[in-house]
């Protein structure tokens, strides 16, 4: 039996009428868009359409103001189940509006490339359990202090020096292939001299010695 709330299950919070909750008042909003009308008919879930209506331009603007992503300082957009391209594009649309966010969690979203996104005030970013393969696929985060990249697929440290001129203090790369690279900790700290903590372990005296120059000649990077 269908529950009375079933007709709301594909709606975002700002699509529900008669409330004034704004995006910067939510810490873990669901931002994944629902299926298209054709998909709902195919699924035999057309009963959910009765809550949908054509949106006029003024209503679109009103919705944009209600989302209010520009004023979010702390936001958790993890576990959004971004299974379709149009879901990813809508997700990136929201990320581009986060011009004031300082703490952002994007865990387990199957993300592969956010290089076109800029988060100018972000100090803490958690993108654990995604599909990043390179540091260059991350968003532009000039003010980053704490970055967590655990359980991605980053195989080399190529591009890590891009963070050299940021205030990055703490970096987590656990369960990435690059963690098993020879002289891993020394290479990371030599690339990021201001880094204080790597994978939860503070910088140790042995991490400060420069990596063996001969090691670089033995490396082969395949792009």
N, C-alpha and C positions, 0 to 999 in steps of 0.2 A: 504494500500500500504506500502511495506517495504521501509524504508529509506536507503540511501546509507551507513549510519553509522551502520546499523544493523549487518553487518558482523564483527564488532569490539566489540559487546556488551559483549561477554564472555571472552575477552582477558585482561590480566593484562597489565600494561603500558609497562613492559619490553618485552612483546611479540610482540609489534608493532615495525616495522622496521624503521630504519633510524632516530634514535634519541639517545641521550646519557644521558638522565635524570636518576639520581641515586636515590636510596631509601632515602638517608639522605637529599635529596633536596625536598622531599614531606612531608607534614604534615598530610594529610588525604588520604593515598593511598587506593585503593581497592585491597585487597589481596585475596579475595575469589576466588577459582578456578572455572572455568566454568564446565558445565555438560560434561559427557563422550560422545564419538562419538555415542555410542548406544542410549544414552538418547536423543541426538539431533535428531537422525533419528526418534525416537519414537515421538518426539515433532514436527516432520516435519520442523526442523530448520537446515537441513543439509547444507543450503547455507552458514552458518557460518563456515563450515569446510574448505572452500577454503583459508582461511587465516591461517589455521593451517598446520604445516608440521612436519615431523619427525625431532627430535632434536638430533644432534650428541653430543658426549662427549665434544668436544671443545666448542660447543655452550652452553652446560649446564654450563660449567665453566665460560664462558663469561656472562651468565645470572646471575650467582651467584655474580660475581664481580659487575655487574650493580645494582643488588638489594642492595648490600652494607649495609645490616642491621647492621653490626658491628659498623658502624660509626654514627648511628642515636643517637642524643641526646634528641630529642623531637619528639613524634610520636602519632598520633591519629588513632587507629585501631578500632573505634567504628562502630556499625551498619553494621557488615559484613555479616549478614544473614547466619550464619553457620548451615545450616539445615541438613547436612549429615556428617557422621563420617569422610569421607576423607577430608572434609572441615576443620574440627576441627584439624585433624592431620597436615594438611598443615599450619594451623594457629599456632599451637604449634611449628612447625619447625621454623617459623619466630621468635617467642618469644624467642626460645633458642639462637638465634643469636644476641639478643639485649643486648650485654655485656656492652655497654656504654650509654644506654638510661637513662636519668635523669627524664624526664616527660613522662608519658604514660597514654593514655586514652583507655579503653577497654569497653566502655559503651554498654549495650544491645546486648550482643553476645551469650546469653544462655550458658555461661561458668559454669561448675560445679566443676572442679578440675584442678588447675594449680600447685599442690604441687611439681611436678617434674621440674618446671621451676625456674631458678635462675636469678634475675635481680640485679647484684652486685652494680650498681651505682644509682639505681632508688631512687629518693627523693620524687617524687609525683606520686601516682597511683590512678586512678579513675576506679573502676570496678562496678559502679552503674548499677542497673537493670540487674543483672545476676542471676544465680541459686545457688550461694554458700550457704551451710548450716553450715559451720564451718570455723573458722579462720585457721584451719590447712589445708584447701584446697587452701589457697592463695599461690602465689609464694614466694620463699625465697627473702626477700627484706631487707638486713641488714642495709642499709643506709636510710630507709624510714623516711620522715619527715611529709608528709601529705598523709593520706589514706582515701579514700571515698568509703564506702560500702553500700550506701543507696539503698533501695528497693531490697535486696536479701532475703534470708530465714534463717538467722542466729538466732536460737532460744535460745541458751545459750552463756555465756561468756567463756565457756571452750576453752582453747587454746589461749586466749587473752594475757596471761602472756608471751607468746613466743616473744612478741614485747617489753618486759621490758628492754632489753639491746640494743634497737635501739634508734636513736634520734627522735622518733615519737613525734611530737608536736600537731598535729591536726588530729582528728578522727571523721568521720561521719558515724553513724549507723542508721540514720533515716529510719523509715518504715521497720525495721526488728523486728521480734517477741521479741528479747531480750530487745528491748527498753521498753517493758511493765513489765519487771522484777522488783520486789520490790528492792528498794535501788540501782537502776540501775546505777546512776551517781557515787555514792560512791564506788560501786564495781569496776567500770571501772577505776576510779582514784586511788584506792588502788592497783589495778593490774599494773597500769602504772603511777608511781609517777612523771615521767618527762612530762606527757601529760599536755598541756596548754589549749586546746580547745576541747570540745566534742559537736558534733552536732551544731557547730556554736556558742556555748555559752562558754565564758571563764570560767576557773576554779573558783568556788565560795567558800567562807569560809565553807559553809555547806557540800561541796563536799570533804573536807579534813578530816572530822571525820571518824575514822575507822568504818567499818560496824559491826553491832552487831554479835558477835561470834555465838549467838544462832541461827541466821538466817541460817548459813551454815548447822546446824543440821537439819533444816527443809527442806532443799533442797534435791531433788532426781533427779539424772541425769540418764536418760535412753539412752543407746548407741544402 
